């Protein structure tokens, strides 16, 4: 079985200027706090939400815009109103080169992998009884959750 390392090379502030270029992009987006560490059962993380865009009409840019305008997930909106938050994303066009299932299944895989590592779902995902999605049998995803690790203060 092949292992595919998933990294997040870039961080963006959750602002309209950063969101606008993502109109039409399909994929996953991950929202996290800049300063607050969430105490999950198995460790701390700044990650608060894993979301998806499954069409150009409901693109990553559109979904993120919904979150900061209050139309999307109310928990994400409340974090964004009260704390600095950022996001990163994975373009599904690139991911399709190794992930042969749907974007919904990829989102579920990420959420369930977070559950295994941190002991519960990301705080704003509100999932409690979602079916675990198995990856394709020929590949395992090694998600770099340390990207969302607590900040080191020097």
N, C-alpha and C positions, 0 to 999 in steps of 0.2 A: 504494500500500500504506500502510495506517495503522500508526503506531507507538504502542504502548501502553507507557508508562513504569510499571515495577513498582517501588514503593518499600516500605520497611518502616518504618512510622511508630512502632513501639514495640518495646522490648526488655524481656524478662522473665528473671529469674533462673531457672535450671533447678532448681526446688524444687517439692515437692508442693503448696504453697499456690498457686503461680502456674499449675500444671498443672491442678488440679481444675476450674476453670471451663471447660476445653476438652473436657470429656467430651461426646461426641456431635458434635463438629465434624469435618468432612471437609476436607482440604486439604493444603498443604505446610507443613513446618516446617523451619527452618534453625537448626542449633546451632553456636555459636561460642564461642571462649575470650574471657574478659574481659581477659586480660593477655598471653597468648602470641601471637606472630606466627608463622605457619607460612610458611617460605620455599619457596614454589612456584616452578617454573622461570621464570615470567614476572613475578613480583611476590609481595609478601607479602599475606596475608589472615589474619584470625582465624577464618574459616569452616572448620569441620571436617566438617560433615555436612549433607546435604540428604535429607529423608525425606518420606514421604507417608502419609496416612491415606485409605483408599479406601472406608471404610464407617463408619457410626455405631458399630458393634460394635468396630471397630479404630480408634477416633477419635484425633485428634491428642493429646488428653489421655492416652489409654491407651498410645499409642506412646511418648510422652515418659516416662510412668511406667515403661514397660518398660526404657527406656534407663538410667534412674537406679537401677533395682532390679537390674540385671545380666541381665535376661531378653532385652533387645534387643541391639543391636550392642555387642560387647565393647570395641571401641576407644572408642566414645563413653562407655561406662561407666567405663573407665579414666581418660579425661580428666576426667570429672565427679567421680571419686573423688580426683583429685590436684590439680585446678586449678579456679578459679571459672569456670563456664560459664553462658551465657545462651542464649536462643532467641528467635526471632520466627516468625510464621506468616502464611500467606495462607489465608483462608476460601474454599473452593472455590465456595460459593454466590455469592460476589461475583465471583470470577474467571470463572465460567461466562458472565457477561454479555458477555465478549469472547473467551474461549477456548472453541472449539467441539469440542475433542478431549477425551480422557479425562484423569483425574488422573494416570494412569501416564505418559501422553505429556507432560503438563506437567512432571512430575518429571524425565523424561528430557531434556526441553528445557533445564531449569535446569542439570542436571548437565553436559550437553554445552556449554552456553554458558559455564559456569565453566571447563571444559576449554579452550575457545577463548581465554578471557581470561587464565587463569593457567597454562596449559601442562600441567595434569594434573587429575585428578578431586579433589574434596575428600578430604583424607587419610583420613577414616573411611568413605568410601563403597565402597572396595574394588572398584571397577569397572574392568575393563581391556578388555573387548570388547563394549560395549553399543552397539546400533544407534542411530545418530543419528536423532532424530525431527525432522521438518520441521514448522515452524509452519503454521497455516492460511495459504493464499496471500494472504489479504486483510489480514493483521496481522503485525507484527514486535514482539517484546517487547524492551524496553530495560530490562534488569534493573540496579538500582542496587547494584552490587557494592561501591561505596565505603562502604556501611553497615558492612561488615565490614573496613574498612581498618585498618591498624595505628594504634594509639593515638598521639596527639601528646602528648608530655610537655613541659610548660613549666617 
